[in-house]
Protein backbone atom coordinates (compact mmCIF):
# COMPACT_ATOMS: atom_id res chain seq x y z
CA UNK A 1 0.00 0.00 0.00
CA UNK A 2 1.17 3.49 -0.85
CA UNK A 3 0.68 6.45 1.46
CA UNK A 4 1.02 10.13 0.69
CA UNK A 5 2.19 12.60 3.29
CA UNK A 6 0.88 16.12 2.97
CA UNK A 7 3.66 18.64 3.71
CA UNK A 8 2.99 21.48 6.17
CA UNK A 9 3.40 24.06 3.37
CA UNK A 10 0.37 22.50 1.63
CA UNK A 11 -1.71 25.02 3.59
CA UNK A 12 -0.49 27.69 1.17
CA UNK A 13 -1.94 25.71 -1.73
CA UNK A 14 -5.26 25.39 0.07
CA UNK A 15 -5.19 29.10 0.83
CA UNK A 16 -4.43 29.99 -2.78
CA UNK A 17 -6.86 27.60 -4.44
CA UNK A 18 -9.60 27.93 -1.82
CA UNK A 19 -9.45 31.58 -0.81
CA UNK A 20 -7.45 33.24 -3.59
CA UNK A 21 -9.59 31.94 -6.40
CA UNK A 22 -12.79 32.69 -4.46
CA UNK A 23 -11.71 36.33 -4.12
CA UNK A 24 -10.70 36.44 -7.80
CA UNK A 25 -14.07 35.03 -8.84
CA UNK A 26 -15.91 37.59 -6.73
CA UNK A 27 -13.82 40.41 -8.17
CA UNK A 28 -14.64 39.31 -11.72
CA UNK A 29 -18.32 38.82 -10.83
CA UNK A 30 -18.52 42.35 -9.43
CA UNK A 31 -17.24 43.56 -12.79
CA UNK A 32 -20.12 41.73 -14.50
CA UNK A 33 -22.69 43.09 -12.04
CA UNK A 34 -21.37 46.63 -12.55
CA UNK A 35 -21.50 46.20 -16.32
CA UNK A 36 -25.08 44.90 -16.03
CA UNK A 37 -26.09 48.16 -14.39
CA UNK A 38 -23.97 50.36 -16.63
CA UNK A 39 -25.21 48.84 -19.90
CA UNK A 40 -28.74 47.99 -18.68
CA UNK A 41 -28.55 44.24 -19.34
CA UNK A 42 -31.32 42.62 -17.33
CA UNK A 43 -31.55 39.07 -16.07
CA UNK A 44 -32.10 36.35 -17.27
CA UNK A 45 -29.86 37.37 -20.17
CA UNK A 46 -26.41 35.94 -19.63
CA UNK A 47 -25.13 37.93 -22.58
CA UNK A 48 -26.31 41.09 -24.34
CA UNK A 49 -28.16 40.54 -27.60
CA UNK A 50 -26.79 42.31 -30.69
CA UNK A 51 -29.43 44.55 -32.23
CA UNK A 52 -31.42 44.65 -28.99
CA UNK A 53 -28.89 45.91 -26.44
CA UNK A 54 -27.12 49.09 -27.47
CA UNK A 55 -23.76 48.31 -25.83
CA UNK A 56 -23.76 44.55 -26.31
CA UNK A 57 -20.06 44.20 -27.18
CA UNK A 58 -18.97 46.18 -24.14
CA UNK A 59 -21.04 44.06 -21.77
CA UNK A 60 -20.27 40.76 -23.48
CA UNK A 61 -16.54 41.34 -23.12
CA UNK A 62 -16.89 41.71 -19.36
CA UNK A 63 -19.16 38.67 -19.14
CA UNK A 64 -16.90 36.60 -21.40
CA UNK A 65 -13.80 37.35 -19.30
CA UNK A 66 -15.58 36.09 -16.18
CA UNK A 67 -16.92 33.06 -18.03
CA UNK A 68 -13.38 32.25 -19.19
CA UNK A 69 -12.29 32.09 -15.55
CA UNK A 70 -15.23 29.86 -14.63
CA UNK A 71 -14.57 27.49 -17.54
CA UNK A 72 -10.93 26.94 -16.66
CA UNK A 73 -11.18 26.93 -12.89
CA UNK A 74 -12.28 23.32 -12.18
CA UNK A 75 -9.38 21.76 -14.07
CA UNK A 76 -6.95 24.26 -12.62
CA UNK A 77 -8.14 23.69 -9.05
CA UNK A 78 -7.89 19.91 -9.30
CA UNK A 79 -4.39 19.95 -10.75
CA UNK A 80 -3.16 22.61 -8.32
CA UNK A 81 -4.48 20.71 -5.30
CA UNK A 82 -2.96 17.44 -6.49
CA UNK A 83 0.34 18.91 -7.70
CA UNK A 84 0.60 20.91 -4.50
CA UNK A 85 1.11 17.70 -2.55
CA UNK A 86 4.50 17.32 -4.22
CA UNK A 87 5.40 21.00 -4.70
CA UNK A 88 3.32 23.18 -2.37
CA UNK A 89 5.29 26.43 -2.55
CA UNK A 90 5.62 26.28 -6.34
CA UNK A 91 1.88 25.70 -6.69
CA UNK A 92 1.05 28.48 -4.23
CA UNK A 93 3.10 30.89 -6.34
CA UNK A 94 1.42 29.47 -9.46
CA UNK A 95 -1.97 30.21 -7.90
CA UNK A 96 -1.02 33.85 -7.42
CA UNK A 97 -0.06 33.95 -11.11
CA UNK A 98 -3.36 32.30 -12.07
CA UNK A 99 -5.45 34.79 -10.07
CA UNK A 100 -3.52 37.88 -11.15
CA UNK A 101 -3.55 36.66 -14.75
CA UNK A 102 -7.34 36.18 -14.67
CA UNK A 103 -7.82 39.76 -13.49
CA UNK A 104 -5.40 41.12 -16.10
CA UNK A 105 -7.15 39.03 -18.75
CA UNK A 106 -10.42 40.74 -17.86
CA UNK A 107 -8.85 44.19 -17.89
CA UNK A 108 -7.40 43.61 -21.32
CA UNK A 109 -10.50 42.00 -22.74
CA UNK A 110 -12.82 44.85 -21.72
CA UNK A 111 -10.56 47.49 -23.29
CA UNK A 112 -12.63 48.48 -26.33
CA UNK A 113 -9.68 50.31 -27.88
CA UNK A 114 -8.13 46.90 -28.56
CA UNK A 115 -9.19 44.19 -30.99
CA UNK A 116 -11.16 41.48 -29.15
CA UNK A 117 -8.92 38.67 -30.42
CA UNK A 118 -5.76 40.17 -28.95
CA UNK A 119 -7.12 42.39 -26.16
CA UNK A 120 -7.26 39.62 -23.55
CA UNK A 121 -3.54 39.04 -23.95
CA UNK A 122 -2.38 42.63 -24.15
CA UNK A 123 -2.49 43.55 -20.47
CA UNK A 124 -0.89 40.47 -18.91
CA UNK A 125 -3.59 37.81 -19.19
CA UNK A 126 -1.12 35.08 -20.22
CA UNK A 127 0.39 35.27 -16.72
CA UNK A 128 -2.38 32.89 -15.66
CA UNK A 129 -0.82 30.21 -17.87
CA UNK A 130 2.18 30.15 -15.55
CA UNK A 131 -0.18 28.93 -12.83
CA UNK A 132 -1.95 26.49 -15.15
CA UNK A 133 1.25 24.90 -16.43
CA UNK A 134 2.80 24.84 -12.96
CA UNK A 135 -0.19 22.88 -11.66
CA UNK A 136 -0.21 20.59 -14.68
CA UNK A 137 3.50 19.78 -14.57
CA UNK A 138 3.63 19.22 -10.81
CA UNK A 139 0.58 16.94 -11.00
CA UNK A 140 2.31 14.97 -13.76
CA UNK A 141 5.47 14.77 -11.66
CA UNK A 142 3.50 13.46 -8.68
CA UNK A 143 1.78 10.89 -10.90
CA UNK A 144 5.16 9.76 -12.25
CA UNK A 145 6.56 9.48 -8.70
CA UNK A 146 3.58 7.38 -7.62
CA UNK A 147 3.83 5.06 -10.63
CA UNK A 148 7.59 4.71 -10.20
CA UNK A 149 7.32 3.87 -6.49
CA UNK A 150 5.45 0.61 -7.14
Secondary structure, 3 states (H helix, E strand, C coil): CCCCCCCCCHHHHHHHHHHHHHHHHHHHHHHHHHHHHHHCCCCCCCCCCCCCCCCHHHHHHHHHHHHHHHHHHHHHHHHHHHHHHHCHHHHHHHHHHHHHHHHHHHHHHCCCCCCHHHHHHHCCCCHHHHHHHHHHHHHHHHHHHHHHCC
